[in-house]
Structure formats: structure tokens, C-alpha cells
Amino acid sequence: MTFSLADELRRIAKGEILSDSWSREIYSVDASHYTIKPSMIACPSDESDVEEICQYCFSKSLPITARGAGTGLLGQALSNSIIIDFTRHMNKILEVGTDYVVVQPGLVKGILDKELKKKGKFFPPDPASSNYCTVGGMIANNSSGAHCLAYGSTIDLLQELRVVYSDGISRLINSNSSDREEKDRRITDLLRLLSAHRDIIQKGYPRVTKNSCGYRLDKVINDKAFFPHKIFAASEGTLGIVTSARLKIIDIPLYRHLIVLGFEDLLSAISVVPFILKFSPVALEILDNTVVRYNVSNNSNNINQQLQNEEAGCLLFIEFAGDKLAEVEQRLDSCSDKLSDKCIIIESAADEQSLIRMWGARKNALNRAMKLTVGSRKPIGLIEDTVVHPDMLYDHTQQLLQMYSENKLDYVIYGHAGDGNLHTRPLIDIHSQAETQLIDRLANKVFERVIRAGGTITGEHGDGLARVKYIESVYGPEIYCLFREVKRLFDPRCIMNPGKKVIQYRN
């Protein structure tokens, strides 16, 4: 009797194995414009299931791709082989401490937020997809969001991981991993590899506050410490599969105040960003009227109405927070007073319900952009996640606008201005060969300028399928060679989400 691959996996795993055409169709898409149909989907019930599946796939050299909610914008979780979906069973909060939480990878960020709020705590990264993205996906992408400006990205709050390697061996990995009596050969070899290239790593990374491009070796090692668990943040599941994570959590500030300022146009708003940063806001976001220009229906939000009525061409969302009310109000008043002759105040609030509503207008920018169509054209992500130093953001934005004008392209722009991170998408007909070739040419020009300015092409959305070919240009051949060595070290048979982060190879 012969068994199919699905039958073999059903024999070794307790969770569901889906191989029907409907399930494969559902998992063939994510939030990107790619479509890749997997051979089957495994829904592990626990870590032992993940170990068994990895061990079997390692023995057969079968590719594996971990998946959360499928919110990736660049095809990170798409594969024509085996998808491992953690949202069905491995989706729980395992432990909540005074300053940390331990969770499984399939836990939805929105559920985590609700549970932590009951204890007066929060996990700061807040991507626009927070209501449905998973913590595992946030680790894989090194997600950030609006409040990264004050609290850092996912990688900065990652304390410990349980990881299943490609051969099915599981390990607990943290900053003490290299000191344990039971040595993890991969971690020992990683320390040896990175220690020999410490100077190159320290000098070769973009000088920006957020970065999800390539492997974050700069966060793994420095002159004082070694943090091997951080190699998995921003790795897109190419080095191992996370089965649980210990994350740092923070007290919710006692006082928060959000002010929305309206400017004549995008460049006017961008020009004051470096000045606003002197007042230490916890968030500084930008929303251009291009986001709502093409969709005037179902819009009762006062903030969006201001943009649509052209009372303001561009908005800045500025939040101040802290545990001392006088300090919060002083920073807010000083900032808004100094800007009074450059803008108008659209809205200002400090109560929770107003904050939720006002931030909703900014968070919905991604949903609006993704749903936007003008004829056969849609907003395409490739240059949508660049980061430059905020002092260089004005010149970068000016060059983007000039490029769009010269090529007669409609576009949308919004993003995390305080971090110099712009989300911009030109509207492209992906069925037109001429237009798809155009976006590739434009990407080369934009990326070249960003890299020359010391920035990154990927702030928080990941590299996925779309940007993997550009990674070497960001770091140069020496560091990219280290990426390949790290990949071989953790995944010698190249079965962990192949084709992502480094150009695919087979030993």
C-alpha cells in the first residue's frame, strides 16, 4: 500500500492536514498581489506536531512555510509546498508576568491587546493590521507601527523564543543560550561567525530607527552582548519556526493626548517633521489626501472629510504621552503653539474613545489604499516601505513626487513620518507589461537614492518575494554573504520558506 504525502502527515501529526482544492485556493493568496497554490496545509495542535512535521520534511527535503493571518504585503507566507498554519490551535496566551508575556505564534495581536489592557499593560508595536495579524507574523516581519517612534519595533521587545529548526529539533533561545551546558551548535556557530565580522556588521547597516530588510545581524551582536533569539525577527520563517515567544510589555501611560494638524500640502507637512521631533512625541504620522481622494462614500469621519473637502491637503497625527499630565500638556502646547502659523488644528483629544476614533482614520489608510482602484489600475507595493532619516525625508518626498509627475502616475502616500518611513504606492495596471516594467525601473531609482542616503528599502513590511532581489544592494556583498552563511547554518537543505531573504540555493 502506498500513502500520499497528506496521508503521511496525517499519520505523524495530531492537527488537521488540508489537501482539498478549496483549502489550497484559500491559502494561495495573502495581502499581496501574488497567487501561489500550496500542495497542502498543516494545522499543528502543539509544538510536538511542528517537530514531527519538520523532521519528516527535512528527511524528504520538502519546503515548509509558516503562516499566521496572511496579512503579509509581499508574499512572505506563500508557497507551492507545505504551509503550516498556527491560527487554528497554537493561538494562546501562555503566561502574563509583571513586565512580560509568553504567547504562541497564532495569537491575534488584537486579542493580546484586549487581555493586556485588563492589567494596564500593552505590547507597543501596532501595525495597521493589529486587529487580525498574529504575533508570529509580527516577529517574522519585525513589525512596528505608529508607536515604534517611542517604544521600538518587535525585535526590540523580543526576550526569548522557542524555535523548531528545519530538522525538527526544538530549542529555547535567549541571551543566555551560548552559556548553557547543553550547547546549541547552531547558536555557538552563529556567535563564532558574527564575532569574526562584528566591525563590518556595525558599519554596514542603515542608520534608521526601523529596518526589516535582510537579517538583523546588527541586533544580534554588539560590543557588549549577544542576542541570538533576535536573528529570527525579520527572518520571515527562513531560519526556523517559532512556537512560542516571550515579549516585553509596558505600562499603559496614564495620560495621552493626540492632536491632528492640517497642512496645505504634503511637502508643507513633511517640512516640519524634524522640528516636531524635538518635542519627543510618542507617535508622528502622516496622511495625505491622496488616500481618500478617489473614495468619497461611507465616510463620516471628520478627519477624512477635511481631506476630501480639501480644507487640508495633508494631515499630521501627533501623540504625546506620559505619567505626568503637566509634562504631556507642556510638550503638546509648546509644539502646537510654534506651528500655529503653518497649519490648522483639525482635532485634539485626550479621552480614550476620541483617541480610538482619531487613530482609526490613520489606521484605515492601509485598507483604503489596498481597496483602491482607478479603472484597471491598482496601488502596487514595491517602493511602499522606504525609510530615511527624518532630516532627509523632505528631499526624499520631493523626489518621489517629481517621479510620479514625470511618469504621469496617480499615487497614495501616508506613513510614519517621525521614523522617516513613507508608505507610497503608484497606481499600476499589473496586466500591462509596459507598466510593470515601469515600476521595476522606478524601484531601482528610488532604492538607489534611499540606499545612498543611508536608508533602508524595507522598514516594517518585510522583503517577501517582491524585494528579495534588492537586499544585496542595501548591504553590499560582504554582509549579504553573511546572510547566506546564516541561512546555511540554520537551514542547510533550504526547506524553510525558500526564496525569501536570500536568493534560493540548494546544497
N, C-alpha and C positions, 0 to 999 in steps of 0.2 A: 504494500500500500504506500502510495506517495502522498505527501502532505504539501499543501500550498504554503507560501510564506505567512499568510494570515493565520492559517491553522497552527503553524509552528509557534507564532507569537501568542496565540490563544492558549497553547499548552504551557507556556512559561510565565505568563502574566495573569494577574487576577483581574485587572481592569479591562474595559472594553477594547476590542480591536475592530475598527470600522474599515471595511473594504468595499462597501457598496458604492455605486456610481454617484448617488445623491450626496453622500458624505464627502466623497473625493471632490465633488464640484464645489461644495461649500468651502472646503479648506484650500481651494485653488486660488483664492483671492485674499487680499488684505486691504489696507487703506491706500495702497499704491495703484498704479495703472497696469501692473503686471498680472498675468494669469498663468499659473503653473500647477498642474494637477498632480497631487501626490499619489503614490501607489497604495498607501493605507495610512490610517491614523490610529495611534495607540493612546489610550487614556489611562495612565498608570494610577493605581489606587494608593501607592505608597512608594517610599524610596527603594524598597527591595524589587518592586516591579521595574523601576528605572534601571537598577543594576542588572537585572536579568535581560532586559531588552538591549542594553548597551553591550553586555557580554556576548549575546547572540549576534548582534550586528557587527561587532568587532571581528568575530570569528568568520563572518561571511563577507566582510568589507562592504557592508551596506550603509549608505549615508543616513544620518539622523538629523532632524531639525526640531528644536524645541520651539513651542509656540504658546503664547498667552492669549490675549484677546484679539490678536490680528490687527492691531492699530498701527503697525509699522507703515511708514510712508514711502519706503524704498524697497520693499520686497524682502525684508530681513527674514521673515518666517515662512517663506515659500520654498517648496522643494518638490522634485518629481519622485522622491523616495518616501521615507517614513517620517511622518510628523508625530511628535509627542505633545499632546495637549494636556496642560496641567489644570485647566479651569474646572473640570468636572469633579475631581476628588481632592487634589492637592491644593486647596484654596483656603486654608485656615490660619487663624492667628494662634500660635502655639504658646506664646508667653508674653506678658507685658510687665516690664520692670519699671523702676523709677525714671530711668533715662534711656531705656532701650526696649525694642520689641522684636520678637522672633516670629517670622512668618514663613508660610510656604509660597512657592513661586506663582501659583494660580490665584492668589488673593487679589481681589479688585481693589485698587487704590481708594476708591470712594467708600468702600466698606471699612477699610482701615481707618480712614479719616473719621468716620462716624464713631467708631469704637474708641479711638484715642481721644476724641473730643470729650467723651464722658469723663475722662481722667484729667482733663485740662492740658492735654499734650497734642503735638502734631508732628508729622513727618513732612518736612518742608517742601521737597520737590513737588510741584503741582503743574504737570503738563495739561494742555487743554483737554486731553482725553482722560483726565483723572477719574471721571465717573464710571469708566468701563475698562481702562487699561489695567494690566496686572503688575504686581511688584516684580515678578520675574522679567517681564518685558522692560520695565524701567531700569533694572540692573543691566540687562543686555544692551540697552541703548545709552546708558548713563543719562537718564532723563533729568531735566532741570525744571523749566517753567518760570513763571513770573518772579517768584521769590528767591530764586537762585542768587540774585544780587546780594542778599544779606546772609543767606544760610548755606549756600553751596549746592552742588549737584549731588546726585545719588552716590557717586563714588566717594564723596567727602564724608558721607554719613554711614558708610558700609563698615561694619565692625568685624563680621565673621560670616563664613559661608560653609554650608555642607554641599559638596560637589561630587557628582559621579563622573569619573573620567571615561574616555572612549572605550576602555577595555572592561568597564563595569565595576571597577574598584571605587569605593566611596571614601572621602576624606573630609575631616573638619579642618578648615583653613582659616588662620588668623595671623596676627603679627607675631605669635609665638611658635608658629609651625616649624620654623627652621631650628628651634631649640629643643624640640621634643626628642625623647629617647627613641621613639618609633619614627624613624626618619621617613619622610615622603620624598622619594627620589626626584620626582618632578620639581618639587619646591627647592630642594637642595641644588639641582642643576640650574633652576631659574636664577637663584641667588648668585651662583658662580658666573653665569652668562652675563647678567646685568651688572654685576660688580666690575667686570672687566671693561665695561663700556659706559661707566657712570658719567664721565665727562661729556661724552657725545650725547647722552640722553638729556643731561641738564641743559645743554646748549641748543639742542636741536628741536625743541618743542615750541609751538606757537605761544606767544606771550599774551594770552587772553584768559578771561575768567571762566570760560566754559569751552569744552572741547570733547567731542565724541569720535574723532577721526582716528582710525587705526587702533592700535593697542596703547593704553595709557601707561606706558613704562615709567613715565615721569612721576606718576603717583605711586608706583610700586616700590621705588627705591630712591633714597636721597642720601646725604652725607651722614645722617643720624640714625636712620631706621629702614626696615624692610617690611613691606605690607603686601605679602603675596596674594591675599584674597582679592586685592583690588585689580589684579590682572584680568579678572572675569567681568568687571564693569566695563561696559562699552565693547565687549568682545563678541556680542551677537550670537552667543552659544557656540562659538567655533573652537573653544578650548575645553569645555566640559559643560555639564548640565547641573544647574543649581537646584537643589531640592529643599533647602531652607536658608534663610538669611537673618542675621541679627543686625538691626538697624538702630542708629542713634535717633532718639526722639527728643523734642524740645518743649518747654513750657509755652503754651499759647500766651502771647503778650497780653498784658492787662488792658492796654489801650492801643487802638488802631484808628487811623484817620486817612481816608482816601479822598484825593481831590482830582478832578478831571479838568484839564485846561484845553481850550480850543485855540488853534493857531490858523493863520491864513492858509498855509500850505505845508507840505511835508518838510521841506528844507528849513522853513522857519522853526518848526518844532525840533528838528534834529539839531539845529544850531545851538540850542540852549541846554542840551543834554549834559555836556561836561560841567556847566555851571550848576545844574540841579544836583549832580552827584556830590558836590561839596557839602550838601546838607544831609548826607547819609540816609537816603530813603531806603526802605526795605524792598521796594519794587518801583521800577520806572519803565512803563510800557508805552508803545506807540500804536495807534490805529489810524490808518489813512482812509480817506473817503472812498478810495478805490474798492475797499472791501464790501461796501454797501451800495456802490454806485449802480450796479446792474440789477438789484433786487430791492424793490420798494414795497413789497407786500408783507403782510403779517409782521409789522414792525411797530410795536407800541413802546419800545424803549426810548426814553427821552434822549439818551446819548446818541443812539443811531439816527434818530430823527434830526438831530443837529447836523450830522454829517450829510444826510440826504437832502436837507433843506439848504445846504451849502452855507449855513451860518458859521461853520468852521470847516476848513479843508483837511485838518488833521488834529487828532487828539493825543494828549499825553495823560496817562494814568500814573499818579504819583502817590505812593503809600508811605506813611511814617508810622512807626510802631515802637512800643517800649513799655516798661513797667512804671514809668514816671510820667504822669499826664503833662506836667509843666514842660518837660523836655520835648515831648512829642509835639505839643502845640507851638512851642517856640520855633522848632525846626520848620514846621508847616507854615507858620505865619511869616517867618523870615524869607522862606523860599517864594511863597506866593506874592509877597509884597514886592520883592525885587523883580518879579516877572510881570507885574501888573500892566506895564505899558506895552507888552509884547503879545498879550493873549487875553482871552476872556475866561472867566470861571464858568464852566458848564454845570458842574455839580460838585458838592462837597458833603461828606457824611462820615459819621463815626459809629453809627448803630449797626448791628450785625446784619439785619435784613437789607438795609441800603447797600452795605458793602457787598453782600452776595449778589444783589441785583446789578450793581455797577460793574463788578468784576465779570458778571455773566456776559455783558456786552463785549468785553475784550476777549473772554474765553471762546465765545461763539464765532470769533473771526475765522478759526480753522474750519469749522463746519460750513460757514458761508462760502469760504474760498473753495472747499472741496466740491460743493454742490453747484458752483457757478458754471454756467455755460453761456457762450455768446455764439449763436449759430452752431457750427461744428467744432468750435474751439473750446478748450478747457484749460484751467490752470495746471501747469505741469511742474512737478517738483524735481529740481536738479541743482539749481542755484539758490534754493529756498532756505538755506540754513547757514549762511556765511557769518563769521564773527570777525570783527576787527576791534582794535582798541577804541573806546568811545571818542577819544580825541581825533580819530581818523574817520569817524562814522559819517560826518558831513561830506567829505570828499568822496567816500565810497558810495553814498547815496546819490550824489550828483552824477557820478559816472554811470550808475545804474539807470537813472532817468534819461540821461543822454543816449545811452544804448537803446532803451526802449523807443525813444523818439526817432532815432535814426533808422530803426528797423520797423517802424510803424506798428508796434506791438502794444496791445492792451495788457494790463498787469494788475496785480494786487500787491500791497505792501502793508505789513504790520510786524510786530515783533517785540523783542526785549531790548529796548533802546539802551537801558542802563548797562547792559553787558556788551553792547555793540553788535547784537545778534538780530539780523533782519530776516524775516520770512517773506520772501517775494517770489511770485510765480508769474511768468508770462503766460498769456492765453495762446495755446498752440493747438493746431489740428494734428493730432498724432497719426492720422491716416494719410497725411501729406508728407511724402518723403522730403520735399524741399524744406518744410517747416521743422521736421525732426532733425534734419541736418543743420538747420539754422540754430536750434537750441544747443546742439553739441558745440558749434563754433562759438556761440556766446558764452557757454560754460567755460570753455578753455580760456577765453579772455578774462572773464570775471575771476576765475580761480587763480589765474596768473597774477592779477593785481592784488587779490587778497593775500596770497602767499608772500608776495613781495613786501606787503605791508606788515608782515609778521602775524597774520591772522590764520584762521582755520576755515576749511570749506564745510565742516560739519560741527555745529555747536551742540545739538542735542537730539537730532532726528536719526542719527546713525548713518552708516555708509550704504548698507544693503547691497543690492545688485547695481544700483544706479551709479554710486560713487566709488566703488571698489577700484576701478582703473585709475582713479586720480590720486589715491592715497600716497603712492611713492613720490609724486610731485610735491606733496606737502612736506615730507620729511627728508627726502633725499635717499640715495641708495644705501648708505650705511645703516640708518635706522630701519629702513624697510627690510634690509637683510636680517636685522634682529627680529622683526616681526615674523619673518619666515622661519627663523630658528625657534622662536617661541611656539609657533604653530606646530612644527615638527616635534618639539619636546612634549607637548600635551596631547597631540593628535597625530601620531606617526603614520596612520593609514588614511588620514584626511577624510574621515567619515562624519565629523562634527560640522554640520551646516556648511558643506564645501562650497567654494566660490564666493564666500563673504570674507571680508577683511584682507585676505591675501589672494592673489590670483591662484586658481586651483592648480594643485600638483598631485601626483601620485608617486609614492615610493615604490 
